[in-house]
Amino acid sequence: MIYEFTKKDGPGMFQKIYFVAQAVSSDKTKPALACILINDEHIVATDGCRLHLVNQPEYHPLEPGLYKVVKYTKTVIILNSVESDTLPDYPDYQKVLPVAEEMVVLDSPASAAASLAQVIRSRSTGAFDFKFFSDAFTFSSVTYYKQAKGEYEPLLLANEDYSVMAVVMPMRT
């Protein structure tokens, strides 16, 4: 089944799919990661270096399953459902999600630039792909982050109600 979302339809579902689709893998050797996973709770994608997740809206036209991104532009996204029995299992993304007690409140979440600067200053070790890092700020204002304890621990970012999250893995140097 093919689903089309356009910006003209309103920002809700289009914006969620657009944000998540940024993290879809282009690696042909990882076919499950080349899809968006939709379940009853979340819409999620990961390429192994980052993970984008949004909470499932109450009303949504998509059944749980895997969806291939057929077209992805700033105005149109087309998804095609994939038979999951033809792909390896999708990774257990919930293992990397933080619990609220682990998150730190940003001093100035009103501005994406200020939030980004504060998170960068809080990092004493580890380097991140700046595009992956800045993509995390494209959907919703980042209000919380989890400060990594080591240089190889991922950076976790979330909005105020944890309905939008991004996980960015550090680059190995």
Contact map, one row per residue, 1 for C-alpha under 8 A:
11100000000000000000000000000000000000000000000000000000000000000000000000000001100000000000000000000000000000000000000000000000000000000000000000000000000000000000000000000
11110000000000000000000000000000000000000000000000000000000000000000000000000111100000000000000000000000000000000000000000000000000000000000000000000000000000000000000000000
11111000000000000000000000000000000000000000000000000000000000000000000000000111000000000000000000000000000000000000000000000000000000000000000000000000000000000000000000000
01111100000000000000000000000000000000000000000000000000000000000000000000011110000000000000000000000000000000000000000000000000000000000000000000000000000000000000000000000
00111110100011000000000000000000000000000000000000000000000000000000000000011100000000000000000000000000000000000000000000000000000000000000000000000000000000000000000000000
00011111110001000000000000000000000000000000000000000000000000000000000000111000000000000000000000000000000000000000000000000000000000000000000000000000000000000000000000000
00001111111001100000000000000000000000000000000000000000000000000000000001110000000000000000000000000000000000000000000000000000000000000000000000000000000000000000000000000
00000111111000000000000000000000000000000000000000000000000000000000000000100000000000000000000000000000000000000000000000000000000000000000000000000000000000000000000000000
00001111111001000000000000000000000000000000000000000000000000000000000000000000000000000000000000000000000000000000000000000000000000000000000000000000000000000000000000000
00000111111111000000000000000000000000000000000000000000000000000000000000000000000000000000000000000000000000000000000000000000000000000000000000000000000000000000000000000
00000011111111100000000000000000000000000000000000000000000000000000000000000000000000000000000000000000000000000000000000000000000000000000000000000000000000000000000000000
00000000011111110000000000000000000000000000000000000000000000000000000000000000000000000000000000000000000000000000000000000000000000000000000000000000000000000000000000000
00001000011111111000000000000000000000000000000000000000100100000000000000000000000000000000000000000000000000000000000000000000000000000000000000000000000000000000000000000
00001110111111111100000000000000000000000000000000000000000000000000000000001000000000000000000000000000000000000000000000000000000000000000000000000000000000000000000000000
00000010001111111110000000000000000000000000000000000000000000000000000000000000000000000000000000000000000000000000000000000000000000000010000000000000000000000000000000000
00000000000111111111000000000000000000000010000000000100000000000000000000000000000000000000000000000000000000000000000000000000000000000010000000000000000000000000000000000
00000000000011111111100000000000000000000010000000000000000000000000000000001000000000000000000000000000000000000000000000000000000000000000000000000000000000000000000000000
00000000000001111111110000000000000000000000000000000000000000000000000101001000000000000000000000000000000000000000000000000000000000000000000000000000000000000000000000000
00000000000000111111111000000000000000000000000000010000000000000000000000000000000000000000000000000000000000000000000000000000000000100110000000000000000000000000000000000
00000000000000011111111100000000000100000011100000111100000000000000000000000000000000000000000000000000000000000000000000000000000000000000000000000000000000000000000000000
00000000000000001111111100000000000100000000100000010000000000000000100100000000000000000000000000000000000000000000000000000000000000000000000000000000000000000000000000000
00000000000000000111111100000000000000000000000000010000000000000000000000000000000000000000000000000000000000000000000000000000000000100000000000000000000000000000000000000
00000000000000000011111110000000000000000000111001110000000000000000000000000000000000000000000000000000000000000000000000000000000000000000000000000000000000000000000000000
00000000000000000001111111000000111100000000111000000000000000000000000000000000000000000000000000000000000000000000000000000000000000000000000000000000000000000000000000000
00000000000000000000001111100100111000000000011100000000000000000000000000000000000000000000000000000000000000000000000000000000000000000000000000000000000000000000000000000
00000000000000000000000111110000010000000000001000000000000000000000000000000000000000000000000000000000000000000000000000000000000000000000000000000000000000000000000000000
00000000000000000000000011111110110000000000001000000000000000000000000000000000000000000000000000000000000000000000000000000000000000000000000000000000000000000000000000000
00000000000000000000000001111110010000000000000000000000000000000000000000000000000000000000000000000000000000000000000000000000000000000000000000000000000000000000000000000
00000000000000000000000000111110000000000000000000000000000000000000000000000000000000000000000000000000000000000000000000000000000000000000000000000000000000000000000000000
00000000000000000000000010111111110000000000000000000000000000000000000000000000000000000000000000000000000000000000000000000000000000000000000000000000000000000000000000000
00000000000000000000000000111111111000000000000000000000000000000000000000000000000000110000000000000000000000000000000000000000000000000000000000000000000000000000000000000
00000000000000000000000000000111111000000000000000000000000000000100000000000000000000111100000000000000000000000000000000000000000000000000000000000000000000000000000000000
00000000000000000000000110100111111100000000111100000000000000000000000000000000000000000100000000000000000000000000000000000000000000000000000000000000000000000000000000000
00000000000000000000000111110111111100000000001000000000000000000001100000000000000000000000000000000000000000000000000000000000000000000000000000000000000000000000000000000
00000000000000000000000110000011111110000000100000000000000000000111100000000000000000000000000000000000000000000000000000000000000000000000000000000000000000000000000000000
00000000000000000001100100000000111111000011100000000000000000000111100000000000000000000000000000000000000000000000000000000000000000000000000000000000000000000000000000000
00000000000000000000000000000000001111100111100000000000000000011110000000000000000000000100000000000000000000000000000000000000000000000000000000000000000000000000000000000
00000000000000000000000000000000000111111111000000000000000001111110000000000000000000000000000000000000000000000000000000000000000000000000000000000000000000000000000000000
00000000000000000000000000000000000011111110000000000001000000111000000000000000000000000000000000000000000000000000000000000000000000000000000000000000000000000000000000000
00000000000000000000000000000000000001111100000000000001000000010000000000000000000000000000000000000000000000000000000000000000000000000000000000000000000000000000000000000
00000000000000000000000000000000000001111110000000000011000000000000000000000000000000000000000000000000000000000000000000000000000000000000000000000000000000000000000000000
00000000000000000000000000000000000011111111000000001111000000000000000000000000000000000000000000000000000000000000000000000000000000000000000000000000000000000000000000000
00000000000000011001000000000000000111101111100000001111000000000000000000000000000000000000000000000000000000000000000000000000000000000000000000000000000000000000000000000
00000000000000000001000000000000000111000111110000111100000000000000000000000000000000000000000000000000000000000000000000000000000000000000000000000000000000000000000000000
00000000000000000001101100000000101110000011111000111000000000000000000000000000000000000000000000000000000000000000000000000000000000000000000000000000000000000000000000000
00000000000000000000001110000000100000000001111111110000000000000000000000000000000000000000000000000000000000000000000000000000000000000000000000000000000000000000000000000
00000000000000000000001111100000110000000000111111100000000000000000000000000000000000000000000000000000000000000000000000000000000000000000000000000000000000000000000000000
00000000000000000000000010000000100000000000011111100000000000000000000000000000000000000000000000000000000000000000000000000000000000000000000000000000000000000000000010000
00000000000000000000000000000000000000000000011111100000000000000000000000000000000000000000000000000000000000000000000000000000000000000000000000000000000000000000000111000
00000000000000000000001000000000000000000000011111110000000000000000000000000000000000000000000000000000000000000000000000000000000100000000000000000000000000000000011110000
00000000000000000001001000000000000000000001111111111000000000000000000000000000000000000000000000000000000000000000000000000000000000000000000000000000000000000000011100000
00000000000000000011111000000000000000000001110001111100000000000000000000000000000000000000000000000000000000000000000000000000000000010000000000000000000000000001111000000
00000000000000000001000000000000000000000111100000111110000000000000000000000000000000000000000000000000000000000000000000000000000000000000000000000000000000000011110000000
00000000000000010001000000000000000000000111000000011111000000000000000000000000000000000000000000000000000000000000000000000000000000000000000000000000000000000011100000000
00000000000000000000000000000000000000001110000000001111100000000000000000000000000000000000000000000000000000000000000000000000000000000000000000000000000000000011000000000
00000000000000000000000000000000000000111110000000000111110100000000000000000000000000000000000000000000000000000000000000000000000000000000000000000000000000000000000000000
00000000000010000000000000000000000000000000000000000011111100000000000000000000000000000000000000000000000000000000000000000000000000000000000000000000000000000000000000000
00000000000000000000000000000000000000000000000000000001111100000000000000000000000000000000000000000000000000000000000000000000000000000000000000000000000000000000000000000
00000000000000000000000000000000000000000000000000000000111110000000000000000000000000000000000000000000000000000000000000000000000000000000000000000000000000000000000000000
00000000000010000000000000000000000000000000000000000001111111000000000000000000000000000000000000000000000000000000000000000000000000000000000000000000000000000000000000000
00000000000000000000000000000000000000000000000000000000001111100000000000000000000000000000000000000000000000000000000000000000000000000000000000000000000000000000000000000
00000000000000000000000000000000000001000000000000000000000111110000000000000000000000000000000000000000000000000000000000000000000000000000000000000000000000000000000000000
00000000000000000000000000000000000001100000000000000000000011111000000000000000000000000000000000000000000000000000000000000000000000000000000000000000000000000000000000000
00000000000000000000000000000000000011110000000000000000000001111100000000000000000000000000000000000000000000000000000000000000000000000000000000000000000000000000000000000
00000000000000000000000000000000000011100000000000000000000000111110000000000000111100000000000000000000000000000000000000000000000000000000000000000000000000000000000000000
00000000000000000000000000000001001111000000000000000000000000011111000000000000111100000000000000000000000000000000000000000000000000000000000000000000000000000000000000000
00000000000000000000000000000000001111000000000000000000000000001111100000000011110000000000000000000000000000000000000000000000000000000000000000000000000000000000000000000
00000000000000000000000000000000011100000000000000000000000000000111110000000011110000000000000000000000000000000000000000000000000000000000000000000000000000000000000000000
00000000000000000000100000000000011100000000000000000000000000000011111100001111000000000000000000000000000000000000000000000000000000000000000000000000000000000000000000000
00000000000000000000000000000000000000000000000000000000000000000001111100001111000000000000000000000000000000000000000000000000000000000000000000000000000000000000000000000
00000000000000000000000000000000000000000000000000000000000000000000111110011110000000000000000000000000000000000000000000000000000000000000000000000000000000000000000000000
00000000000000000100100000000000000000000000000000000000000000000000111111011100000000000000000000000000000000000000000000000000000000000000000000000000000000000000000000000
00000000000000000000000000000000000000000000000000000000000000000000001111111000000000000000000000000000000000000000000000000000000000000000000000000000000000000000000000000
00000010000000000100000000000000000000000000000000000000000000000000000111111000000000000000000000000000000000000000000000000000000000000000000000000000000000000000000000000
00000111000000000000000000000000000000000000000000000000000000000000000011111000000000000000000000000000000000000000000000000000000000000000000000000000000000000000000000000
00011110000000000000000000000000000000000000000000000000000000000000001111111100000000000000000000000000000000000000000000000000000000000000000000000000000000000000000000000
00011100000001001100000000000000000000000000000000000000000000000000111111111110000000000000000000000000000000000000000000000000000000000000000000000000000000000000000000000
01111000000000000000000000000000000000000000000000000000000000000000111100011111000000000000000000000000000000000000000000000000000000000000000000000000000000000000000000000
01110000000000000000000000000000000000000000000000000000000000000011111000001111100000000000000000000000000000000000000000000000000000000000000000000000000000000000000000000
11100000000000000000000000000000000000000000000000000000000000000011110000000111110000000000000000000000000000000000000000000000000000000000000000000000000000000000000000000
11000000000000000000000000000000000000000000000000000000000000001111000000000011111000000000000000000000000000000000000000000000000000000000000000000000000000000000000000000
00000000000000000000000000000000000000000000000000000000000000001111000000000001111100000000000000000000000000000000000000000000000000000000000000000000000000000000000000000
00000000000000000000000000000000000000000000000000000000000000001100000000000000111111100000000000000000000000000000000000000000000000000000000000000000000000000000000000000
00000000000000000000000000000000000000000000000000000000000000001100000000000000011111111000000000000000000000000000000000000000000000000000000000000000000000000000000000000
00000000000000000000000000000000000000000000000000000000000000000000000000000000001111110000000000000000000000000000000000000000000000000000000000000000000000000000000000000
00000000000000000000000000000000000000000000000000000000000000000000000000000000001111110000000000000000000000000000000000000000000000000000000000000000000000000000000000000
00000000000000000000000000000011000000000000000000000000000000000000000000000000001111111000000000000000000000000000000000000000000000000000000000000000000000000000000000000
00000000000000000000000000000011000000000000000000000000000000000000000000000000000111111100000000000000000000000000000000000000000000000000000000000000000000000000000000000
00000000000000000000000000000001000000000000000000000000000000000000000000000000000100111110000000000000000000000000000000000000000000000000000000000000000000000000000000000
00000000000000000000000000000001100010000000000000000000000000000000000000000000000000011111000000000000000000000000000000000000000000000000000000000000000000000000000000000
00000000000000000000000000000000000000000000000000000000000000000000000000000000000000001111100000000000000000000000000000000000000000000000000000000000000000000000000000000
00000000000000000000000000000000000000000000000000000000000000000000000000000000000000000111111000000000000000000000000000000000000000000000000000000000000000000000000000000
00000000000000000000000000000000000000000000000000000000000000000000000000000000000000000011111110000000000000000000000000000000000000000000000000000000000000000000000000000
00000000000000000000000000000000000000000000000000000000000000000000000000000000000000000001111110000000000000000000000000000000000000000000000000000000000000000000000000000
00000000000000000000000000000000000000000000000000000000000000000000000000000000000000000001111110000000000000000000000000000000000000000000000000000000000000000000000000000
00000000000000000000000000000000000000000000000000000000000000000000000000000000000000000000111111000000000000000000000000000000000000000000000000000000000000000000001000000
00000000000000000000000000000000000000000000000000000000000000000000000000000000000000000000111111100000000000000000000000000000000000000000000000000000000100000000001000000
00000000000000000000000000000000000000000000000000000000000000000000000000000000000000000000000111110110000000000000000000000000000000000000000001000000000100000000000000000
00000000000000000000000000000000000000000000000000000000000000000000000000000000000000000000000011111110000000000000000000000000000000000000000000000000000000000000000000000
00000000000000000000000000000000000000000000000000000000000000000000000000000000000000000000000001111110000000000000000000000000000000000000000000000000000000000000000000000
00000000000000000000000000000000000000000000000000000000000000000000000000000000000000000000000000111110000000000000000000000000000000000000000000000000000000000000000000000
00000000000000000000000000000000000000000000000000000000000000000000000000000000000000000000000001111111000000000000000000000000000000000000000001000000000000000000000000000
00000000000000000000000000000000000000000000000000000000000000000000000000000000000000000000000001111111100000000000000000000000000000000000000111100000000000000000000000000
00000000000000000000000000000000000000000000000000000000000000000000000000000000000000000000000000000111110000000000000000000000000000000000000111100000000000000000000000000
00000000000000000000000000000000000000000000000000000000000000000000000000000000000000000000000000000011111000000000000000000000000000000000001110000000000000000000000000000
00000000000000000000000000000000000000000000000000000000000000000000000000000000000000000000000000000001111110000010011000000000000000000000011110000000000000000000000000000
00000000000000000000000000000000000000000000000000000000000000000000000000000000000000000000000000000000111110000010010000000000000000000000000000000000000000000000000000000
00000000000000000000000000000000000000000000000000000000000000000000000000000000000000000000000000000000011111100110000000000000000000000000000000000000000000000000000000000
00000000000000000000000000000000000000000000000000000000000000000000000000000000000000000000000000000000011111110110000000000000000000000000111000000000000000000000000000000
00000000000000000000000000000000000000000000000000000000000000000000000000000000000000000000000000000000000111110110000000000000000000000000100000000000000000000000000000000
00000000000000000000000000000000000000000000000000000000000000000000000000000000000000000000000000000000000111111110000000000000000000000000100000000000000000000000000000000
00000000000000000000000000000000000000000000000000000000000000000000000000000000000000000000000000000000000011111111000000000000000000001000110000000000000000000000000000000
00000000000000000000000000000000000000000000000000000000000000000000000000000000000000000000000000000000000000111111100000000000000000000000000000000000000000000000000000000
00000000000000000000000000000000000000000000000000000000000000000000000000000000000000000000000000000000000111111111110000000000000000000000000000000000000000000000000000000
00000000000000000000000000000000000000000000000000000000000000000000000000000000000000000000000000000000011111111111111000000000000000000000011000000000000000000000000000000
00000000000000000000000000000000000000000000000000000000000000000000000000000000000000000000000000000000000000011111111100000000000001001000000000000000000000000000000000000
00000000000000000000000000000000000000000000000000000000000000000000000000000000000000000000000000000000000000001111111110000000000000000000000000000000000000000000000000000
00000000000000000000000000000000000000000000000000000000000000000000000000000000000000000000000000000000011000000111111111000000000000000000000000000000000000000000000000000
00000000000000000000000000000000000000000000000000000000000000000000000000000000000000000000000000000000010000000011111111100000000000000000000010000000000000000000000000000
00000000000000000000000000000000000000000000000000000000000000000000000000000000000000000000000000000000000000000001111111100000000000000000000000000000000000000000000000000
00000000000000000000000000000000000000000000000000000000000000000000000000000000000000000000000000000000000000000000111111110000000000000000000000000000000000000000000000000
00000000000000000000000000000000000000000000000000000000000000000000000000000000000000000000000000000000000000000000011111110000000000000000000000100000000000000000000000000
00000000000000000000000000000000000000000000000000000000000000000000000000000000000000000000000000000000000000000000001111111100000000000000000000110000000000000000000000000
00000000000000000000000000000000000000000000000000000000000000000000000000000000000000000000000000000000000000000000000011111100000000000000000000000000000000000000000000000
00000000000000000000000000000000000000000000000000000000000000000000000000000000000000000000000000000000000000000000000000111110000000000000000000000110000000000000000000000
00000000000000000000000000000000000000000000000000000000000000000000000000000000000000000000000000000000000000000000000000111111000000000000000000000111000000000000000001100
00000000000000000000000000000000000000000000000000000000000000000000000000000000000000000000000000000000000000000000000000001111100000000000000000000010000000000000000001110
00000000000000000000000000000000000000000000000000000000000000000000000000000000000000000000000000000000000000000000000000000111110110000000000000000000000000000000000111100
00000000000000000000000000000000000000000000000000000000000000000000000000000000000000000000000000000000000000000000000000000011111110000000000000000000000000000000000001100
00000000000000000000000000000000000000000000000000000000000000000000000000000000000000000000000000000000000000000000000000000001111111000000000000000000000000000000000000000
00000000000000000000000000000000000000000000000000000000000000000000000000000000000000000000000000000000000000000000000000000000111111100000000000000000000000000000000000000
00000000000000000000000000000000000000000000000001000000000000000000000000000000000000000000000000000000000000000000000000000001111111110000000000000000000000000000000100000
00000000000000000000000000000000000000000000000000000000000000000000000000000000000000000000000000000000000000000000000000000001111111111000000000000000000000000000000100000
00000000000000000000000000000000000000000000000000000000000000000000000000000000000000000000000000000000000000000001000000000000011111111100000000000000000000000000000000000
00000000000000000010010000000000000000000000000000000000000000000000000000000000000000000000000000000000000000000000000000000000001111111100000000000000000000000000000000000
00000000000000000000000000000000000000000000000000010000000000000000000000000000000000000000000000000000000000000000000000000000000111111110000000000000000010000000110000000
00000000000000000000000000000000000000000000000000000000000000000000000000000000000000000000000000000000000000010001000000000000000011111111110000000000000000000000000000000
00000000000000000010000000000000000000000000000000000000000000000000000000000000000000000000000000000000000000000000000000000000000001111111100000000000000000000000000000000
00000000000000110010000000000000000000000000000000000000000000000000000000000000000000000000000000000000000000000000000000000000000000011111100000000000000000000001000000000
00000000000000000000000000000000000000000000000000000000000000000000000000000000000000000000000000000000000000000000000000000000000000001111110000000000000000100001000000000
00000000000000000000000000000000000000000000000000000000000000000000000000000000000000000000000000000000000011110000000000000000000000001111111000000000000000110000000000000
00000000000000000000000000000000000000000000000000000000000000000000000000000000000000000000000000000000010010010010000000000000000000001001111110000000000011110000000000000
00000000000000000000000000000000000000000000000000000000000000000000000000000000000000000000000000000000110010000010000000000000000000000000111110000000000011110000000000000
00000000000000000000000000000000000000000000000000000000000000000000000000000000000000000000000000000011110000000000000000000000000000000000011111000000000011110000000000000
00000000000000000000000000000000000000000000000000000000000000000000000000000000000000000000000000000011110000000000001000000000000000000000011111100000001111000000000000000
00000000000000000000000000000000000000000000000000000000000000000000000000000000000000000000000001000111000000000000000000000000000000000000000111110000001110000000000000000
00000000000000000000000000000000000000000000000000000000000000000000000000000000000000000000000000000011000000000000000001100000000000000000000011111000001100000000000000000
00000000000000000000000000000000000000000000000000000000000000000000000000000000000000000000000000000000000000000000000000100000000000000000000001111110111000000000000000000
00000000000000000000000000000000000000000000000000000000000000000000000000000000000000000000000000000000000000000000000000000000000000000000000000111110100000000000000000000
00000000000000000000000000000000000000000000000000000000000000000000000000000000000000000000000000000000000000000000000000001100000000000000000000011111100000000000000000000
00000000000000000000000000000000000000000000000000000000000000000000000000000000000000000000000000000000000000000000000000001110000000000000000000011111100000000000000001000
00000000000000000000000000000000000000000000000000000000000000000000000000000000000000000000000000000000000000000000000000000100000000000000000000000111110000000000000011110
00000000000000000000000000000000000000000000000000000000000000000000000000000000000000000000000000000000000000000000000000000000000000000000000000011111111000000000000011000
00000000000000000000000000000000000000000000000000000000000000000000000000000000000000000000000000000000000000000000000000000000000000000000000000010001111100000000001111000
00000000000000000000000000000000000000000000000000000000000000000000000000000000000000000000000000000000000000000000000000000000000000000000000011110000111110000000001111000
00000000000000000000000000000000000000000000000000000000000000000000000000000000000000000000000011000000000000000000000000000000000000000000000011100000011111000000111100000
00000000000000000000000000000000000000000000000000000000000000000000000000000000000000000000000000000000000000000000000000000000000000010000011111000000001111100000111000000
00000000000000000000000000000000000000000000000000000000000000000000000000000000000000000000000000000000000000000000000000000000000000000000011110000000000111111111110000000
00000000000000000000000000000000000000000000000000000000000000000000000000000000000000000000000000000000000000000000000000000000000000000001111100000000000011111111100000000
00000000000000000000000000000000000000000000000000000000000000000000000000000000000000000000000000000000000000000000000000000000000000000000111100000000000001111110000000000
00000000000000000000000000000000000000000000000000000000000000000000000000000000000000000000000000000000000000000000000000000000000000000000000000000000000001111111000000000
00000000000000000000000000000000000000000000000000000000000000000000000000000000000000000000000000000000000000000000000000000000000000000000000000000000000001111111100000000
00000000000000000000000000000000000000000000000000001110000000000000000000000000000000000000000000000000000000000000000000000000000000000000000000000000000001111111100000000
00000000000000000000000000000000000000000000000000011110000000000000000000000000000000000000000000000000000000000000000000000000000000000011000000000000000001101111110000000
00000000000000000000000000000000000000000000000000011100000000000000000000000000000000000000000000000000000000000000000000000000000000010000000000000000000111100111111000000
00000000000000000000000000000000000000000000000001111000000000000000000000000000000000000000000000000000000000000000000000000000000000010000000000000000000111000001111100000
00000000000000000000000000000000000000000000000001110000000000000000000000000000000000000000000110000000000000000000000000000000000000000000000000000000011110000000111110000
00000000000000000000000000000000000000000000000011100000000000000000000000000000000000000000000000000000000000000000000000000001000110000000000000000000011100000000011111000
00000000000000000000000000000000000000000000000111000000000000000000000000000000000000000000000000000000000000000000000000000001000000000000000000000001111000000000001111100
00000000000000000000000000000000000000000000000010000000000000000000000000000000000000000000000000000000000000000000000000000111100000000000000000000011111000000000000111110
00000000000000000000000000000000000000000000000000000000000000000000000000000000000000000000000000000000000000000000000000000111100000000000000000000001000000000000000011111
00000000000000000000000000000000000000000000000000000000000000000000000000000000000000000000000000000000000000000000000000000010000000000000000000000001000000000000000001111
00000000000000000000000000000000000000000000000000000000000000000000000000000000000000000000000000000000000000000000000000000000000000000000000000000000000000000000000000111
